[in-house]
Amino acid sequence: MNPLRTYLILLTASLLFAGCQTTAHAPTVDVIGSYFPAWIVCILAGLALTLVTRLMLIGLKLNTHLRPAPLVYLCLMVFFTLAVWLMFFKN
């Protein structure tokens, strides 16, 4: 086998395995004695915050000014989900 080819295979393998750590773990949250992945909790919190924001916009009669409403609420959902993740799970 060509030494250059062997070197490239070893270099590729070392780069692919560089992200594997045995000490790293996924963040989990204890909910009523059961561990859930933190991203599920963040999505649920983002959904709840988006629904509260929607109710506030309806109460203030600003929801009629939101033209692509599904896109606006989708962006709010993503924003709140990522904000919750950064507030509670940023290490």
N, C-alpha and C positions, 0 to 999 in steps of 0.2 A: 504494500500500500504506500502511496505517495506520502512523504512526511508532511508536506503542506496540507494535504487533505486531512490527515490525522489531527494536525494542529487546529484546523478549522472546525472539525467535529468536536474536539475537546473544548474549544472556545465557545462554540454555540451551546453545548451542554452546560458549561459553567454559567453562562448568562441566563439560560432558562431556569436553572436551579438556584439562582442567586436570591430569588424572592421567597423561597421556601424556608421557613423558620419553624423550629419545633417549639419555641417558647411563646410565639405569638398566638393570640386567641381572639376570636371574634367577640365584640362587646355584646353582653347579654344583660337582660333586665329580669329581675325576679318579680313575677306577677302571680300572686296568690300561690306561692310555692312552686311555680313552674317557670323555667327559664325560657324566655323568648328572645330572638335576635333583636338587637336594638333598632334595626332599620324598620321592623314592623311597628314598633312603638312610635317611631318618628313619623311614619306614614299615617298612622291613626291620629296622632296629634296634629299633623298638617291638615288632615281632612277635617278634624273638629274645628281648627282655627279658620279654615276656609269657609265652613258653614256659618260660623259666628260672624265672619266678615261679610258674607252674603246677606245674612239677616240684617246687619247694620246698614248695608248699602240699600236694601229694600226699605228699611225704616226711614232713611234719609232721602229716599226717592232719587238716588243716584244710579240705580241699576239700569234705568232706561237709557243712560248715556253710554253704557258699555256696548259698543257695537258688536265685536266678535266675542260675545259673552262666554261661550265655552272655552275660548282661548285665554281669556282673562282669568277665569276661575282655575284653569289648568296651571297657568303661571303662578297664581297665588298658592295653589296646592304645593307646587314644587318649591316655591320660595319658603313657605312655612315649614315644609319637611326638612329642607336643608338648614334653615335657621335653628330648628330644634336640635338637629344633629350637631351643629356647631356649638350650641350653648351647652349641651349636656354630655357629649361624647367626644369632644375634641381633646386629644391627649398630646 
